[in-house]
Every structure is written in structure tokens, then in C-alpha cells.
């Protein structure tokens, strides 16, 4: 399987008391961790499983689209 470069967003969740890593291009694909690095490692495994399951089910694999918008420096 070709691995595409999907964006990963990491943030602290007070509600969950953990770091959350989310792949915005992959619906409902996120993971938790005690550290940001742990959350990203867990998400990478979840992304592989998400993509494998979609592929096996014959579902379309989304193209990476999410990008942070940076303001131009003045």
C-alpha cells in the first residue's frame, strides 16, 4: 500500500485528560496518549488500520487535503 502524507493535528483534551492526535482527512481516525509523541505513535497505527480496512472494503481512499493556513509575514 502506498503511504500518503496525511496531516496530523495534536492537542490536549481536558475532557479526556490526555493528548489527542487526529487525522482530519480520515473520518473518525484519532488516538490518545499520555504525551504528544505517544498520541502520534498510536495514531500512526490507527491510520494504517483505517487505510487497510477501507482498502479491503473497497472504499475510496481520500487524498490528503488538510493543510494549516499560515499568514504571510509582513
C-alpha positions as semicolon CSV with decimal commas, in nm:
position;residue;x (nm);y (nm);z (nm)
1;X;0,000;0,000;0,000
2;X;0,128;0,346;-0,087
3;X;0,154;0,562;0,223
4;X;0,027;0,914;0,166
5;X;0,123;1,211;0,377
6;X;-0,181;1,290;0,586
7;X;-0,184;1,584;0,825
8;X;-0,181;1,508;1,196
9;X;-0,322;1,752;1,449
10;X;-0,220;1,709;1,814
11;X;-0,392;1,881;2,105
12;X;-0,456;1,844;2,478
13;X;-0,808;1,739;2,580
14;X;-0,912;1,844;2,932
15;X;-1,224;1,632;2,894
16;X;-1,022;1,315;2,828
17;X;-0,718;1,410;3,038
18;X;-0,488;1,308;2,754
19;X;-0,319;1,421;2,435
20;X;-0,521;1,358;2,121
21;X;-0,380;1,306;1,774
22;X;-0,626;1,336;1,486
23;X;-0,601;1,273;1,111
24;X;-0,855;1,525;0,970
25;X;-0,862;1,364;0,624
26;X;-0,956;1,021;0,764
27;X;-1,305;1,032;0,914
28;X;-1,310;0,942;1,284
29;X;-0,941;0,845;1,290
30;X;-0,782;0,964;1,614
31;X;-0,584;0,830;1,908
32;X;-0,492;0,924;2,266
33;X;-0,165;0,926;2,455
34;X;-0,002;1,039;2,778
35;X;0,239;1,251;2,570
36;X;0,207;1,412;2,227
37;X;0,459;1,161;2,090
38;X;0,262;0,866;2,227
39;X;-0,060;1,001;2,077
40;X;0,107;1,036;1,734
41;X;0,253;0,683;1,754
42;X;-0,090;0,544;1,840
43;X;-0,247;0,746;1,559
44;X;0,001;0,613;1,303
45;X;-0,108;0,259;1,392
46;X;-0,474;0,365;1,374
47;X;-0,417;0,527;1,034
48;X;-0,261;0,208;0,896
49;X;-0,559;0,007;1,023
50;X;-0,808;0,266;0,888
51;X;-0,648;0,263;0,542
52;X;-0,622;-0,118;0,534
53;X;-0,988;-0,160;0,637
54;X;-1,106;0,093;0,377
55;X;-0,898;-0,074;0,108
56;X;-1,023;-0,424;0,197
57;X;-1,383;-0,297;0,192
58;X;-1,331;-0,137;-0,149
59;X;-1,395;0,211;-0,013
60;X;-1,226;0,515;-0,167
61;X;-0,905;0,628;-0,002
62;X;-0,918;1,005;0,048
63;X;-0,643;1,225;-0,089
64;X;-0,456;1,431;0,171
65;X;-0,626;1,771;0,170
66;X;-0,597;1,926;0,513
67;X;-0,328;2,192;0,542
68;X;-0,273;2,456;0,804
69;X;-0,302;2,807;0,670
70;X;-0,004;3,027;0,756
71;X;-0,026;3,404;0,748
72;X;0,236;3,577;0,536
73;X;0,499;3,768;0,730
74;X;0,483;4,143;0,682
